[in-house]
Amino acid sequence: MLPEAAVVQVRIQGPHTLWPHLGLTAVNSHGRHVPVPRAKALVLARWIIRSFPQAQWAASGGHAFDLRTAELRGLEA
């Protein structure tokens, strides 16, 4: 879906609302921002959140999903 991206960062913005807003940022292997259309960002964010329900999304500041290794790790604050 994102051949130029190496890592996507997923956050739930506003976890206390009835319909939380998802945030997704993609970066390449050099740490540069990769633009992602909104529809694609929502699909990717939902897929990652549903694939890792044990990650406690609402309680955390977000997670980074490495597209090369399929590893999920917490974001540093």
N, CA, C and O atoms as a MOPAC input file, in Angstrom:
PM7 MOZYME 1SCF
protein

 N      0.80900 1    -1.20100 1     0.00000 1
 C      0.00000 1     0.00000 1     0.00000 1
 C      0.84600 1     1.25700 1     0.00000 1
 O      0.49400 1     2.24600 1    -0.64300 1
 N      1.95600 1     1.22700 1     0.71300 1
 C      2.86400 1     2.37500 1     0.77200 1
 C      4.29200 1     1.90700 1     0.48100 1
 O      5.07500 1     1.72400 1     1.41300 1
 N      4.64100 1     1.71300 1    -0.76800 1
 C      5.95800 1     1.15200 1    -1.07300 1
 C      7.12900 1     2.02800 1    -0.64700 1
 O      8.21500 1     1.51000 1    -0.38900 1
 N      6.93600 1     3.34000 1    -0.56600 1
 C      8.04000 1     4.22500 1    -0.19300 1
 C      8.17100 1     4.41800 1     1.30900 1
 O      9.15900 1     4.99600 1     1.76100 1
 N      7.20900 1     3.95500 1     2.09500 1
 C      7.23300 1     4.12900 1     3.54700 1
 C      7.90500 1     2.94700 1     4.23400 1
 O      7.79200 1     1.80500 1     3.78800 1
 N      8.60600 1     3.23900 1     5.32500 1
 C      9.25200 1     2.19500 1     6.12100 1
 C      8.52700 1     1.98500 1     7.44700 1
 O      8.44400 1     0.86200 1     7.94300 1
 N      8.00400 1     3.06800 1     8.01700 1
 C      7.33800 1     3.01500 1     9.31800 1
 C      6.09800 1     3.89100 1     9.26300 1
 O      6.12100 1     4.97900 1     8.68600 1
 N      5.01800 1     3.41300 1     9.86500 1
 C      3.83600 1     4.25100 1    10.03600 1
 C      3.57900 1     4.40900 1    11.52700 1
 O      3.68100 1     3.45300 1    12.29600 1
 N      3.24600 1     5.62200 1    11.91500 1
 C      2.95300 1     5.92300 1    13.30700 1
 C      1.45600 1     6.12000 1    13.42600 1
 O      0.87200 1     6.93300 1    12.70900 1
 N      0.83100 1     5.37800 1    14.32900 1
 C     -0.62400 1     5.39800 1    14.49000 1
 C     -0.96800 1     5.89700 1    15.88500 1
 O     -0.40000 1     5.44500 1    16.88000 1
 N     -1.91000 1     6.83800 1    15.94200 1
 C     -2.37900 1     7.39200 1    17.21700 1
 C     -3.89600 1     7.46800 1    17.18800 1
 O     -4.50400 1     7.65200 1    16.13300 1
 N     -4.49200 1     7.32500 1    18.35100 1
 C     -5.91200 1     7.61900 1    18.49800 1
 C     -5.98100 1     8.99100 1    19.13200 1
 O     -5.53900 1     9.18000 1    20.26500 1
 N     -6.53200 1     9.94800 1    18.40700 1
 C     -6.64700 1    11.30700 1    18.89900 1
 C     -8.03100 1    11.49100 1    19.48700 1
 O     -9.02600 1    11.32300 1    18.78200 1
 N     -8.11400 1    11.82100 1    20.72700 1
 C     -9.39800 1    11.97600 1    21.39900 1
 C    -10.01200 1    10.65100 1    21.79200 1
 O    -11.13300 1    10.36300 1    21.37500 1
 N     -9.31900 1     9.81900 1    22.58700 1
 C     -9.84800 1     8.49500 1    22.91900 1
 C    -11.08600 1     8.51900 1    23.81600 1
 O    -11.71500 1     7.47900 1    24.01200 1
 N    -11.44300 1     9.65900 1    24.35600 1
 C    -12.57400 1     9.72900 1    25.27700 1
 C    -13.85700 1    10.16000 1    24.57600 1
 O    -14.89000 1    10.29500 1    25.23000 1
 N    -13.81900 1    10.37800 1    23.26500 1
 C    -15.01400 1    10.75600 1    22.53400 1
 C    -15.72100 1     9.50500 1    22.02600 1
 O    -15.15700 1     8.41200 1    22.02900 1
 N    -16.94100 1     9.68000 1    21.59700 1
 C    -17.72100 1     8.56000 1    21.10800 1
 C    -17.10800 1     7.96900 1    19.83800 1
 O    -17.12200 1     6.75300 1    19.65100 1
 N    -16.57900 1     8.81400 1    18.97700 1
 C    -15.96900 1     8.36500 1    17.72500 1
 C    -14.54800 1     8.92400 1    17.66400 1
 O    -14.36200 1    10.04800 1    17.19700 1
 N    -13.54800 1     8.18200 1    18.11600 1
 C    -12.17500 1     8.71800 1    18.13800 1
 C    -11.62900 1     8.93900 1    16.73000 1
 O    -11.97100 1     8.21600 1    15.79500 1
 N    -10.79400 1     9.92900 1    16.60200 1
 C    -10.15800 1    10.23300 1    15.32900 1
 C     -8.80200 1     9.54400 1    15.27200 1
 O     -8.01100 1     9.62400 1    16.21200 1
 N     -8.54800 1     8.87800 1    14.17600 1
 C     -7.28600 1     8.16600 1    14.01100 1
 C     -6.27900 1     9.06900 1    13.32500 1
 O     -6.62200 1     9.83200 1    12.42300 1
 N     -5.04100 1     8.97400 1    13.76000 1
 C     -3.96200 1     9.71800 1    13.13200 1
 C     -2.90700 1     8.75600 1    12.62900 1
 O     -2.52000 1     7.83000 1    13.34100 1
 N     -2.43600 1     8.96500 1    11.40300 1
 C     -1.40100 1     8.11400 1    10.83300 1
 C     -0.38200 1     8.99400 1    10.14000 1
 O     -0.73600 1     9.86500 1     9.34500 1
 N      0.88500 1     8.76200 1    10.44700 1
 C      1.98800 1     9.46100 1     9.80700 1
 C      2.93600 1     8.40800 1     9.25600 1
 O      3.29600 1     7.46200 1     9.95800 1
 N      3.33700 1     8.56800 1     8.00700 1
 C      4.26200 1     7.61900 1     7.39400 1
 C      5.61000 1     8.30200 1     7.17900 1
 O      5.67700 1     9.46700 1     6.78800 1
 N      6.68400 1     7.55400 1     7.44300 1
 C      8.03700 1     8.05000 1     7.21000 1
 C      8.81500 1     6.99900 1     6.43100 1
 O      8.55800 1     5.80000 1     6.54400 1
 N      9.77200 1     7.47100 1     5.63800 1
 C     10.59000 1     6.52700 1     4.87000 1
 C     11.81200 1     6.11400 1     5.68000 1
 O     11.94500 1     6.49500 1     6.84300 1
 N     12.69200 1     5.34900 1     5.08200 1
 C     13.86200 1     4.83500 1     5.80600 1
 C     14.85300 1     5.92900 1     6.19400 1
 O     15.73200 1     5.70200 1     7.02600 1
 N     14.71900 1     7.11200 1     5.59800 1
 C     15.59500 1     8.24400 1     5.93600 1
 C     14.95400 1     9.17500 1     6.95800 1
 O     15.53700 1    10.19700 1     7.32000 1
 N     13.74800 1     8.82300 1     7.42700 1
 C     13.06600 1     9.63600 1     8.42300 1
 C     12.26700 1    10.78700 1     7.85000 1
 O     11.81500 1    11.65300 1     8.59900 1
 N     12.08300 1    10.81800 1     6.54500 1
 C     11.31600 1    11.89500 1     5.90500 1
 C      9.84200 1    11.51600 1     5.81100 1
 O      9.49500 1    10.35100 1     5.61800 1
 N      8.99300 1    12.51300 1     5.95100 1
 C      7.54900 1    12.33300 1     5.89100 1
 C      7.12000 1    11.87100 1     4.49400 1
 O      7.58800 1    12.40500 1     3.48800 1
 N      6.23800 1    10.89000 1     4.44000 1
 C      5.67100 1    10.39600 1     3.18500 1
 C      4.19600 1    10.77000 1     3.18600 1
 O      3.46300 1    10.36600 1     4.08900 1
 N      3.74200 1    11.53900 1     2.18500 1
 C      2.32800 1    11.91900 1     2.16100 1
 C      1.42400 1    10.70500 1     1.92500 1
 O      1.70500 1     9.85600 1     1.07900 1
 N      0.33200 1    10.64400 1     2.69300 1
 C     -0.63000 1     9.55100 1     2.58300 1
 C     -2.01700 1    10.17400 1     2.45100 1
 O     -2.40500 1    10.99000 1     3.28800 1
 N     -2.76900 1     9.80500 1     1.41600 1
 C     -4.13900 1    10.32600 1     1.30200 1
 C     -4.98000 1     9.91900 1     2.51000 1
 O     -4.75900 1     8.85900 1     3.09700 1
 N     -5.93300 1    10.75300 1     2.87500 1
 C     -6.73500 1    10.52800 1     4.08600 1
 C     -7.44000 1     9.17200 1     4.08200 1
 O     -7.42900 1     8.47200 1     5.09400 1
 N     -8.04400 1     8.79800 1     2.97400 1
 C     -8.76400 1     7.51500 1     2.92000 1
 C     -7.81000 1     6.34400 1     3.15700 1
 O     -8.14700 1     5.40200 1     3.87500 1
 N     -6.64300 1     6.40100 1     2.56400 1
 C     -5.65900 1     5.32600 1     2.74200 1
 C     -5.12800 1     5.31100 1     4.16700 1
 O     -4.89800 1     4.24300 1     4.73600 1
 N     -4.93500 1     6.48700 1     4.74400 1
 C     -4.45200 1     6.57500 1     6.12700 1
 C     -5.45600 1     5.95800 1     7.10100 1
 O     -5.06400 1     5.26000 1     8.03600 1
 N     -6.74400 1     6.21200 1     6.88600 1
 C     -7.76000 1     5.63500 1     7.76400 1
 C     -7.81400 1     4.11800 1     7.64400 1
 O     -7.93200 1     3.42100 1     8.65200 1
 N     -7.73000 1     3.60600 1     6.42900 1
 C     -7.74900 1     2.15200 1     6.22500 1
 C     -6.54500 1     1.50600 1     6.90400 1
 O     -6.69000 1     0.49800 1     7.59600 1
 N     -5.35600 1     2.07900 1     6.70900 1
 C     -4.14500 1     1.53200 1     7.32800 1
 C     -4.20900 1     1.59600 1     8.85500 1
 O     -3.87300 1     0.62500 1     9.53400 1
 N     -4.63500 1     2.72300 1     9.38400 1
 C     -4.71600 1     2.88100 1    10.83900 1
 C     -5.69300 1     1.87100 1    11.43300 1
 O     -5.39200 1     1.24000 1    12.44700 1
 N     -6.84900 1     1.71400 1    10.81500 1
 C     -7.83100 1     0.74500 1    11.31600 1
 C     -7.29200 1    -0.67400 1    11.24400 1
 O     -7.49300 1    -1.46100 1    12.16800 1
 N     -6.61200 1    -1.00400 1    10.16300 1
 C     -6.05600 1    -2.35100 1    10.00800 1
 C     -5.02400 1    -2.63800 1    11.09300 1
 O     -5.02500 1    -3.72000 1    11.68000 1
 N     -4.15100 1    -1.68200 1    11.35900 1
 C     -3.10400 1    -1.88200 1    12.37300 1
 C     -3.72600 1    -1.98600 1    13.76500 1
 O     -3.33000 1    -2.84500 1    14.55300 1
 N     -4.69000 1    -1.12700 1    14.07500 1
 C     -5.33600 1    -1.16600 1    15.38900 1
 C     -6.07700 1    -2.48200 1    15.59300 1
 O     -6.02700 1    -3.05700 1    16.68000 1
 N     -6.75400 1    -2.95800 1    14.57300 1
 C     -7.48800 1    -4.22100 1    14.69300 1
 C     -6.55200 1    -5.42700 1    14.73100 1
 O     -6.90300 1    -6.46200 1    15.29700 1
 N     -5.38300 1    -5.30700 1    14.14400 1
 C     -4.41700 1    -6.40900 1    14.15700 1
 C     -3.70600 1    -6.54600 1    15.49700 1
 O     -3.20800 1    -7.62200 1    15.83000 1
 N     -3.65800 1    -5.45900 1    16.26700 1
 C     -2.97300 1    -5.45500 1    17.56100 1
 C     -3.89800 1    -4.91300 1    18.65400 1
 O     -3.62700 1    -3.84900 1    19.21200 1
 N     -4.98000 1    -5.62400 1    18.96700 1
 C     -5.91200 1    -5.10300 1    19.97900 1
 C     -5.31800 1    -5.06300 1    21.38700 1
 O     -5.79600 1    -4.30500 1    22.23100 1
 N     -4.29900 1    -5.85500 1    21.65000 1
 C     -3.68300 1    -5.91300 1    22.96800 1
 C     -2.77400 1    -4.71100 1    23.24200 1
 O     -2.22200 1    -4.61400 1    24.33800 1
 N     -2.60400 1    -3.81300 1    22.30700 1
 C     -1.65400 1    -2.70700 1    22.43900 1
 C     -2.15600 1    -1.55700 1    23.30500 1
 O     -1.40700 1    -0.60300 1    23.51800 1
 N     -3.38100 1    -1.59900 1    23.81100 1
 C     -3.94600 1    -0.54600 1    24.66100 1
 C     -3.84000 1     0.81800 1    23.98800 1
 O     -3.18700 1     1.72800 1    24.49700 1
 N     -4.47800 1     0.93900 1    22.86300 1
 C     -4.39300 1     2.14600 1    22.03600 1
 C     -4.88400 1     3.39500 1    22.74500 1
 O     -4.25300 1     4.44800 1    22.65200 1
 N     -5.99900 1     3.29300 1    23.45100 1
 C     -6.57100 1     4.47800 1    24.09200 1
 C     -5.69000 1     4.99700 1    25.22200 1
 O     -5.66300 1     6.20100 1    25.47900 1
 N     -4.97600 1     4.11300 1    25.89200 1
 C     -4.15600 1     4.51300 1    27.03200 1
 C     -2.76500 1     4.99600 1    26.61700 1
 O     -2.06900 1     5.62300 1    27.41600 1
 N     -2.35800 1     4.71700 1    25.39500 1
 C     -0.99800 1     5.06600 1    24.97300 1
 C     -0.99100 1     6.32300 1    24.11000 1
 O     -2.03900 1     6.80700 1    23.68300 1
 N      0.19100 1     6.83200 1    23.86700 1
 C      0.35700 1     7.98200 1    22.98900 1
 C      0.46800 1     7.58300 1    21.53300 1
 O      0.66300 1     8.43800 1    20.66900 1
 N      0.34800 1     6.31500 1    21.25100 1
 C      0.44200 1     5.82900 1    19.88100 1
 C      1.53200 1     4.78200 1    19.74900 1
 O      2.29500 1     4.52900 1    20.68100 1
 N      1.58600 1     4.19200 1    18.59400 1
 C      2.56100 1     3.14800 1    18.31800 1
 C      3.13300 1     3.32500 1    16.92100 1
 O      2.50300 1     3.91500 1    16.04300 1
 N      4.32400 1     2.80800 1    16.73500 1
 C      4.96400 1     2.80600 1    15.41900 1
 C      4.97100 1     1.38000 1    14.89800 1
 O      5.39100 1     0.45800 1    15.59700 1
 N      4.50600 1     1.20100 1    13.67200 1
 C      4.47400 1    -0.11300 1    13.04200 1
 C      5.51000 1    -0.11800 1    11.93100 1
 O      5.39700 1     0.63300 1    10.96200 1
 N      6.51400 1    -0.96600 1    12.07300 1
 C      7.58100 1    -1.08500 1    11.08100 1
 C      7.08300 1    -1.97000 1     9.93900 1
 O      6.82400 1    -3.15600 1    10.14300 1
 N      6.95200 1    -1.41400 1     8.76900 1
 C      6.43600 1    -2.14900 1     7.61200 1
 C      7.42700 1    -3.18200 1     7.08600 1
 O      7.03200 1    -4.11600 1     6.38700 1
 N      8.69400 1    -3.02800 1     7.41100 1
 C      9.71000 1    -3.97200 1     6.93200 1
 C      9.76300 1    -5.22600 1     7.79000 1
 O      9.98200 1    -6.32100 1     7.27200 1
 N      9.56200 1    -5.08000 1     9.10700 1
 C      9.68500 1    -6.21800 1    10.02100 1
 C      8.35800 1    -6.63400 1    10.64400 1
 O      8.29300 1    -7.65900 1    11.32400 1
 N      7.30800 1    -5.86300 1    10.42600 1
 C      5.97300 1    -6.10400 1    10.99800 1
 C      6.00400 1    -6.08300 1    12.52300 1
 O      5.27200 1    -6.83500 1    13.16600 1
 N      6.83900 1    -5.23200 1    13.10500 1
 C      6.92900 1    -5.08400 1    14.55800 1
 C      6.19500 1    -3.81100 1    14.98300 1
 O      6.25700 1    -2.78100 1    14.31200 1
 N      5.50800 1    -3.91300 1    16.10100 1
 C      4.82000 1    -2.78000 1    16.68700 1
 C      5.57200 1    -2.35100 1    17.93400 1
 O      5.89600 1    -3.18700 1    18.77700 1
 N      5.85400 1    -1.06400 1    18.06400 1
 C      6.52800 1    -0.56800 1    19.26100 1
 C      5.90100 1     0.77000 1    19.65600 1
 O      5.31900 1     1.46700 1    18.82500 1
 N      6.03100 1     1.11300 1    20.93500 1
 C      5.45600 1     2.36000 1    21.43500 1
 C      6.22400 1     3.56800 1    20.93700 1
 O      7.42100 1     3.49500 1    20.66200 1
 N      5.51700 1     4.67800 1    20.82600 1
 C      6.15700 1     5.93100 1    20.43000 1
 C      6.77900 1     6.58300 1    21.63900 1
 O      6.21400 1     6.54800 1    22.73100 1
 N      7.92800 1     7.17300 1    21.45300 1
 C      8.57300 1     7.91300 1    22.53300 1
 C      7.88500 1     9.27200 1    22.64300 1
 O      7.63200 1     9.92900 1    21.63300 1
 N      7.58500 1     9.68600 1    23.86800 1
 C      6.86800 1    10.94200 1    24.08400 1
 C      7.71700 1    12.14400 1    23.81400 1
 O      7.25000 1    13.27400 1    23.95300 1

